[in-house]
Amino acid sequence: MTYQETLDRQRGRCVVCRRPPNGKPFHQDEKWLVCHDCRSGLTAFGRDRERLASATRFADALAL
């Protein structure tokens, strides 16, 4: 699938945060397009699901 086909499939938004690009191009990550901010976050967590889940629980607790 081409970049443009993927962009069309995702309706011009990041697959993670669902936002349009913020002035920086999307990263093509396997079969998805991910914005710079989400890609940075995923890279920081090393794609470790437990660390990401823990960060999500922490963010949820901050929102209370």
C-alpha positions as CSV (number, residue, x, y, z in Angstrom):
1,M,0.0,0.0,0.0
2,T,1.4,3.4,-0.9
3,Y,1.8,6.3,1.5
4,Q,-1.1,8.1,-0.1
5,E,-3.4,5.1,0.0
6,T,-2.6,4.6,3.7
7,L,-3.2,8.3,4.3
8,D,-6.6,8.1,2.6
9,R,-7.5,5.0,4.6
10,Q,-6.7,6.8,7.8
11,R,-8.6,9.8,6.6
12,G,-5.4,12.0,6.9
13,R,-5.0,11.3,10.6
14,C,-2.5,9.6,12.9
15,V,-3.5,6.0,13.6
16,V,-2.7,6.5,17.3
17,C,-4.0,10.0,18.3
18,R,-6.3,10.5,15.4
19,R,-5.0,14.0,14.8
20,P,-4.0,15.5,11.5
21,P,-0.3,16.2,10.9
22,N,1.1,19.0,13.1
23,G,3.4,20.5,10.5
24,K,5.7,17.4,10.4
25,P,5.2,14.5,8.0
26,F,3.8,11.2,9.2
27,H,6.2,8.3,9.8
28,Q,5.2,5.2,7.9
29,D,5.4,2.5,10.5
30,E,4.9,-0.9,8.9
31,K,1.4,-0.5,7.5
32,W,0.3,2.6,9.5
33,L,1.0,6.3,9.5
34,V,2.0,7.7,12.8
35,C,2.5,11.4,13.7
36,H,5.9,12.7,15.0
37,D,4.7,13.0,18.6
38,C,3.2,9.5,18.8
39,R,6.2,8.0,17.1
40,S,8.5,9.7,19.6
41,G,6.3,8.3,22.5
42,L,6.3,4.8,21.0
43,T,10.0,4.9,20.5
44,A,10.6,6.1,24.1
45,F,8.7,3.1,25.4
46,G,10.5,0.7,23.2
47,R,7.2,-0.8,22.2
48,D,7.1,-2.4,25.6
49,R,3.4,-3.0,26.2
50,E,3.7,-3.2,30.0
51,R,5.5,0.1,30.2
52,L,2.9,1.7,27.9
53,A,0.1,0.3,29.9
54,S,1.6,1.6,33.1
55,A,2.0,5.1,31.5
56,T,-1.6,4.9,30.5
57,R,-2.7,4.1,34.0
58,F,-0.6,7.0,35.3
59,A,-2.1,9.4,32.8
60,D,-5.6,8.2,33.7
61,A,-4.8,8.9,37.4
62,L,-3.6,12.4,36.6
63,A,-6.9,13.1,34.8
64,L,-9.0,12.6,37.9
